[in-house]
Amino acid sequence: SITKERTEVILQGTSSLDPNDPAAVWQEFEFKCKPGDLRRRPCLISPYHYRLDWLMWFAAFQTYEQNEWIIHLAGKLLAQEEESLSLLATNPFAGRDPP
């Protein structure tokens, strides 16, 4: 069976010097097949899944303490690590300072 509601983990970053500032603009890291932008056509690669996108779906059912890999992924995104960024569809900070 599947759930009736879908909780999503969303990774975002900001270039704001004060992330707590209400005027800070947060930008989302888009995944290749994970639901996100409603204007984007759904990704169909049946019967396979992109592993990171699949793990993000299951991570939403638990806490980050139960999925420590999310903390490591966030650190790699903050460091603009190319290998990790290659797993994503978009990097909103490409060509700019890291978030």
PyMOL commands that set and color helices and strands:
alter all, ss='L'
color gray80, all
select helices_A, chain A and resi 51-59+64-66+69-78+82-85
alter helices_A, ss='H'
color red, helices_A
select strands_A, chain A and resi 12-14+26-28
alter strands_A, ss='S'
color yellow, strands_A
deselect
rebuild
show_as cartoon
